[in-house]
Amino acid sequence: MKFTITRQNLHNGLAAVSASIPSKTTLPVLSNILFEAREGMVWMSGTDLDVSVRVKVPADVKEEGSLTAPGKKLQEITRELPDQPVEVSTRGDQIELSSGHSNFKFNGLPAEEFPSLPQVQFDEGWRVGGADLQRLIHHTSFAVSTEESRPILNGVLWELRDGSMRMIATNGHRLARMGVATAPSNAPSADFIVPPAALQHVQRLFKGEEELMVARNGNHLGFGSEAVEVFSRLIEGTYPNYDQVIPRDNDKVATVPKKALESAVRRMAVVASDQTHRIRLKFETDRVHLNVLTPDLGEGHDEIDVGYAGEELEIGFNANYLLEVLRYMASDEVKVTFKAPERAATVEPVAEGDESIDYLCLIMPLRLLD
């Protein structure tokens, strides 16, 4: 294998792929990047066996071939090379980089030892707008569970329908659900449970203005554009019926200025218990009182003006969960609905004008101790 490539293209390709390399592994080849040189281009691939990334960069290929080489080391070297063409060549299982007066050689491993990437037929899949996909990932993936006791909740549920798609994530205490309209499609409806690590790569590597192809092969899902491909192992199992836990009868509604509520909750969180992070919200006509009492630390009180005309109600929340939800509300005001201190509350953005936003977050309350 022998090719010449600009330092910038080499660095960009290595940076894109290196993020998929595991920090620790018992398989040495997983610390390597697979180089495949063909006519006028070089494919670079990395994998941790759950998520794989493959990118194509232009190059002047003099000899076709393939080899795996240490990904992180190559990235570090390329970052420090002068901004001029880099000649890359191989001899046996060794790769050599030359740029100006700089010359480096690294021991590699045969391409045959690199795990095979999933074979996905993108032309048989779904077309998805990059901007829509970025929005769904951004506004829902924060809510996934990190506990290993319920692995099904460690992923994001992605529902693809004709004319719409939706993502849902929950850890059992909070839930985020967002939907967007899409162009009509002849592709069949489908549900996937995607690990958030894969979605982070999608966010990082695909631009919002481009269209992606999404296709499935067995237990793998692929995201592809002309120069980038991301493959992920799906989480197997049946996602809980999230629709059952979203309340339909919350009859108390408060319209709250988002920034004022965020600031007040953040102040209360300083005094809240490190174990429960519990704060109290007491709603009364046009006002909400925030209170926290931590016996071994102290107490705090704050209040803000809100739009509320229901009967007085006091409800407890985990301050961290409430702050997380508010952070992802893209509006100046939010609508908070609830029914009773022990029932789930919902938070939604208040859209301006005729704009409609299909976004809802749910927070389970904490029991208040007198």
VMD Tcl script that draws the C-alpha trace (Angstrom):
set ca {
  {0.00 0.00 0.00}
  {1.27 3.44 -0.91}
  {-0.53 6.80 -1.09}
  {0.01 10.53 -0.67}
  {-2.51 12.54 1.33}
  {-2.78 16.05 2.74}
  {-2.00 16.32 6.43}
  {-5.45 17.83 7.04}
  {-7.30 14.99 5.34}
  {-5.22 12.38 7.15}
  {-5.77 14.09 10.49}
  {-9.51 14.53 9.93}
  {-9.92 10.88 8.99}
  {-7.91 9.64 11.96}
  {-9.78 11.94 14.37}
  {-13.15 10.72 13.09}
  {-12.26 7.05 13.45}
  {-10.09 7.14 16.59}
  {-13.08 8.05 18.76}
  {-14.45 4.54 18.15}
  {-11.28 2.84 19.42}
  {-11.69 1.38 22.93}
  {-9.41 2.82 25.60}
  {-8.73 -0.67 26.97}
  {-8.98 -3.96 25.13}
  {-7.63 -7.49 25.31}
  {-7.59 -7.67 21.48}
  {-4.58 -5.69 20.20}
  {-6.11 -5.23 16.73}
  {-8.97 -3.17 18.22}
  {-6.42 -0.50 19.14}
  {-5.64 -0.21 15.44}
  {-7.26 1.55 12.51}
  {-7.81 -0.38 9.31}
  {-6.47 1.42 6.20}
  {-7.81 0.34 2.81}
  {-6.32 2.19 -0.17}
  {-8.20 2.08 -3.46}
  {-8.51 4.25 -6.55}
  {-8.30 7.87 -5.44}
  {-9.41 7.25 -1.86}
  {-8.53 5.68 1.47}
  {-11.07 4.11 3.79}
  {-10.23 4.23 7.51}
  {-12.14 2.02 9.96}
  {-12.24 1.63 13.73}
  {-14.39 -0.48 16.05}
  {-14.95 -1.53 19.65}
  {-17.12 -4.45 18.40}
  {-20.33 -2.63 19.45}
  {-19.93 0.53 17.39}
  {-17.87 0.83 14.20}
  {-16.91 3.95 12.25}
  {-15.73 4.03 8.64}
  {-14.71 7.19 6.77}
  {-13.50 7.86 3.23}
  {-10.85 10.50 2.51}
  {-9.36 11.52 -0.85}
  {-5.77 10.51 -1.55}
  {-3.39 9.93 -4.42}
  {-3.15 6.13 -4.33}
  {-0.06 4.72 -6.01}
  {-0.37 1.16 -4.71}
  {-3.59 -0.37 -3.45}
  {-3.55 -2.43 -0.27}
  {-4.64 -2.65 3.35}
  {-3.14 -2.80 6.83}
  {-4.07 -1.99 10.42}
  {-1.91 0.40 12.45}
  {-2.04 2.03 15.95}
  {-4.85 4.57 15.72}
  {-4.18 6.87 18.67}
  {-0.43 7.09 17.97}
  {-0.99 7.91 14.32}
  {-3.47 10.60 15.29}
  {-1.01 12.16 17.75}
  {1.81 12.15 15.20}
  {-0.36 13.57 12.41}
  {-1.55 16.39 14.65}
  {2.08 17.55 15.04}
  {3.22 17.14 11.43}
  {3.86 20.22 9.26}
  {1.00 21.26 7.01}
  {2.23 19.59 3.86}
  {1.57 16.31 2.00}
  {2.17 13.06 3.87}
  {3.44 9.94 2.13}
  {2.08 6.73 3.63}
  {3.51 3.36 2.67}
  {3.71 -0.16 4.04}
  {6.33 -2.85 4.08}
  {5.12 -6.14 5.44}
  {3.20 -5.37 8.65}
  {4.86 -2.00 9.14}
  {3.43 1.39 8.15}
  {5.61 4.43 7.40}
  {4.67 8.14 7.42}
  {6.93 10.70 5.75}
  {6.38 14.46 5.65}
  {9.20 16.88 4.93}
  {12.10 15.84 7.16}
  {9.84 13.83 9.49}
  {9.69 10.07 9.19}
  {7.91 7.56 11.44}
  {7.41 3.81 11.33}
  {4.83 1.84 13.31}
  {4.28 -1.86 13.65}
  {0.86 -2.92 12.42}
  {-1.22 -6.08 12.12}
  {-2.60 -7.77 8.99}
  {-5.95 -6.48 7.74}
  {-7.29 -10.04 7.97}
  {-7.17 -9.82 11.77}
  {-9.46 -6.78 11.84}
  {-13.12 -7.63 12.67}
  {-15.47 -7.64 9.69}
  {-17.81 -4.64 9.63}
  {-21.56 -5.28 9.22}
  {-22.77 -5.59 5.63}
  {-25.67 -3.15 5.34}
  {-27.62 -2.41 2.14}
  {-28.22 1.31 2.45}
  {-30.22 1.51 -0.79}
  {-32.88 -0.68 0.85}
  {-33.27 1.48 3.97}
  {-34.73 4.78 5.12}
  {-33.76 8.33 4.16}
  {-33.44 10.60 7.18}
  {-32.73 14.33 7.38}
  {-29.55 15.03 9.31}
  {-30.99 18.08 11.10}
  {-34.06 16.13 12.26}
  {-31.94 13.25 13.51}
  {-29.60 15.61 15.35}
  {-32.57 17.25 17.11}
  {-34.05 13.94 18.22}
  {-30.74 12.67 19.59}
  {-29.93 15.93 21.36}
  {-33.30 16.25 23.08}
  {-33.76 12.65 24.23}
  {-30.51 10.71 24.71}
  {-29.70 12.50 27.98}
  {-32.53 10.58 29.66}
  {-31.21 7.03 29.11}
  {-30.44 4.85 32.09}
  {-26.84 4.11 33.08}
  {-27.77 1.24 35.40}
  {-26.97 -2.27 34.20}
  {-29.92 -3.86 36.00}
  {-32.31 -2.94 33.15}
  {-30.19 -3.03 29.97}
  {-33.19 -2.34 27.74}
  {-33.31 1.20 29.22}
  {-29.63 1.75 28.34}
  {-30.74 2.54 24.79}
  {-32.87 5.09 22.95}
  {-36.06 3.81 21.32}
  {-36.27 5.07 17.74}
  {-39.63 4.75 16.01}
  {-39.67 5.18 12.22}
  {-43.07 5.63 10.60}
  {-44.29 6.82 7.22}
  {-44.20 10.60 7.53}
  {-42.77 10.80 11.05}
  {-40.10 9.55 13.43}
  {-39.79 9.69 17.19}
  {-37.18 8.99 19.87}
  {-37.84 8.06 23.49}
  {-35.44 7.58 26.40}
  {-36.02 6.94 30.10}
  {-34.33 5.69 33.25}
  {-37.58 4.99 35.07}
  {-37.49 8.31 36.95}
  {-37.51 10.72 34.01}
  {-38.51 10.35 30.36}
  {-37.92 12.38 27.20}
  {-39.98 11.94 24.02}
  {-39.64 13.91 20.79}
  {-41.14 13.51 17.34}
  {-40.64 15.22 13.98}
  {-42.46 15.04 10.67}
  {-40.59 13.49 7.75}
  {-41.12 13.13 4.04}
  {-43.45 10.29 2.98}
  {-41.60 7.01 2.48}
  {-42.29 3.59 1.09}
  {-39.97 1.99 3.66}
  {-41.72 -0.16 6.27}
  {-42.30 1.04 9.82}
  {-39.60 -0.01 12.28}
  {-38.53 0.30 15.91}
  {-34.89 0.20 17.04}
  {-33.27 0.39 20.47}
  {-29.98 2.18 19.78}
  {-27.10 2.57 22.28}
  {-26.42 6.26 23.02}
  {-22.72 5.76 22.21}
  {-23.65 5.10 18.59}
  {-25.92 8.14 18.49}
  {-23.07 10.28 19.82}
  {-20.95 9.21 16.86}
  {-23.83 10.08 14.52}
  {-24.09 13.53 16.11}
  {-20.35 14.04 15.79}
  {-19.79 12.81 12.25}
  {-22.84 13.78 10.22}
  {-23.67 17.37 9.34}
  {-27.14 18.70 9.95}
  {-27.69 19.76 6.34}
  {-26.99 16.35 4.80}
  {-29.34 13.44 4.26}
  {-28.49 10.06 5.77}
  {-29.32 6.56 4.75}
  {-30.30 4.21 7.55}
  {-30.50 0.45 7.10}
  {-30.61 -2.67 9.22}
  {-28.96 -6.04 8.83}
  {-29.83 -8.52 11.56}
  {-28.88 -7.00 14.90}
  {-26.91 -4.13 13.39}
  {-28.03 -0.69 12.29}
  {-26.05 1.38 9.81}
  {-25.98 5.15 9.21}
  {-24.39 6.23 5.97}
  {-23.56 9.20 3.75}
  {-21.17 9.48 0.83}
  {-18.03 9.59 2.99}
  {-19.03 8.37 6.47}
  {-20.57 5.17 7.80}
  {-21.47 4.30 11.40}
  {-22.59 0.82 12.43}
  {-24.07 -0.11 15.77}
  {-25.12 -3.28 17.49}
  {-28.75 -2.87 18.55}
  {-30.04 -3.59 22.05}
  {-32.32 -6.62 21.86}
  {-35.60 -6.89 23.72}
  {-38.96 -5.18 24.03}
  {-38.98 -1.57 25.16}
  {-41.47 -0.79 27.95}
  {-44.82 0.70 26.94}
  {-43.79 4.30 27.64}
  {-47.17 5.60 26.50}
  {-48.81 4.06 29.56}
  {-46.81 6.16 32.01}
  {-47.44 9.51 30.30}
  {-50.39 11.03 32.21}
  {-53.45 12.09 30.26}
  {-55.42 13.52 33.18}
  {-53.03 16.09 34.66}
  {-55.51 18.91 35.33}
  {-53.21 21.44 36.99}
  {-51.17 23.54 34.57}
  {-48.51 26.14 35.31}
  {-46.76 28.32 32.74}
  {-43.28 29.06 34.06}
  {-40.43 31.28 32.80}
  {-37.69 28.75 32.06}
  {-34.60 30.76 33.01}
  {-36.11 31.96 36.29}
  {-37.07 28.41 37.26}
  {-33.65 27.06 36.25}
  {-31.88 29.66 38.39}
  {-34.11 29.03 41.39}
  {-33.76 25.24 41.17}
  {-30.00 25.55 40.81}
  {-29.86 27.63 44.00}
  {-32.03 25.13 45.86}
  {-29.85 22.24 44.63}
  {-26.88 23.67 46.54}
  {-28.67 23.02 49.84}
  {-30.43 19.80 48.80}
  {-29.37 16.39 50.13}
  {-26.49 14.74 48.29}
  {-28.45 11.47 48.39}
  {-31.95 12.47 47.25}
  {-31.42 15.96 45.74}
  {-35.01 16.56 46.81}
  {-36.57 20.03 46.61}
  {-40.18 21.09 47.26}
  {-42.27 23.13 44.84}
  {-45.45 24.65 46.26}
  {-47.76 26.04 43.60}
  {-50.34 28.66 44.47}
  {-52.11 31.33 42.42}
  {-49.53 32.99 40.11}
  {-46.58 31.91 42.25}
  {-44.40 28.91 43.04}
  {-42.43 28.59 46.28}
  {-39.26 26.49 46.26}
  {-38.10 25.05 49.57}
  {-35.37 22.72 50.70}
  {-34.47 21.46 54.17}
  {-31.38 19.33 54.80}
  {-31.03 18.71 58.56}
  {-27.24 18.38 58.64}
  {-26.67 21.33 56.26}
  {-29.39 23.96 56.36}
  {-32.41 25.21 54.45}
  {-33.36 27.47 51.58}
  {-36.39 29.27 50.18}
  {-37.07 31.01 46.89}
  {-40.10 31.98 44.85}
  {-40.93 33.09 41.32}
  {-43.99 34.40 39.50}
  {-45.77 31.87 37.29}
  {-49.01 31.54 35.41}
  {-51.07 29.25 37.62}
  {-54.74 29.38 38.68}
  {-55.32 25.90 40.12}
  {-55.69 24.79 43.70}
  {-52.66 24.85 45.96}
  {-50.36 21.84 45.57}
  {-46.95 20.86 46.90}
  {-44.78 18.36 45.02}
  {-41.19 17.11 45.40}
  {-38.62 16.59 42.64}
  {-35.03 15.49 42.21}
  {-33.41 18.87 41.46}
  {-30.88 17.32 39.06}
  {-33.58 15.68 36.96}
  {-35.58 18.90 36.81}
  {-32.52 20.89 35.75}
  {-31.68 18.36 33.04}
  {-35.15 18.57 31.58}
  {-35.20 22.38 31.64}
  {-31.81 22.51 29.91}
  {-33.28 20.86 26.82}
  {-36.42 23.04 26.60}
  {-35.87 25.35 23.63}
  {-38.40 28.00 24.66}
  {-38.58 30.98 27.00}
  {-41.52 29.48 28.88}
  {-42.39 25.90 29.80}
  {-45.69 24.27 30.63}
  {-45.67 22.10 33.74}
  {-48.65 19.81 34.34}
  {-49.43 17.70 37.39}
  {-52.36 16.19 39.27}
  {-51.23 15.08 42.72}
  {-48.00 15.00 44.78}
  {-47.48 11.29 44.04}
  {-48.32 11.41 40.31}
  {-45.92 12.01 37.40}
  {-45.52 15.59 36.16}
  {-44.81 16.63 32.58}
  {-42.76 19.52 31.21}
  {-43.23 20.86 27.66}
  {-41.93 23.89 25.77}
  {-44.40 26.70 25.15}
  {-44.24 27.30 21.40}
  {-44.52 30.79 19.96}
  {-47.25 31.69 17.47}
  {-48.50 28.80 15.35}
  {-45.36 26.74 15.88}
  {-45.94 23.22 17.13}
  {-43.28 21.21 18.96}
  {-43.77 17.52 19.65}
  {-41.57 17.38 22.74}
  {-42.46 16.17 26.20}
  {-40.48 15.29 29.30}
  {-41.82 13.42 32.30}
  {-40.48 13.50 35.84}
  {-41.54 11.17 38.62}
  {-42.02 13.02 41.92}
  {-40.22 12.27 45.16}
  {-42.18 11.50 48.30}
  {-42.37 14.49 50.62}
  {-41.56 13.84 54.26}
  {-43.21 16.14 56.78}
}
mol new
graphics top color blue
foreach p $ca { graphics top sphere $p radius 0.5 }
foreach p [lrange $ca 0 end-1] q [lrange $ca 1 end] { graphics top cylinder $p $q radius 0.2 }
display resetview
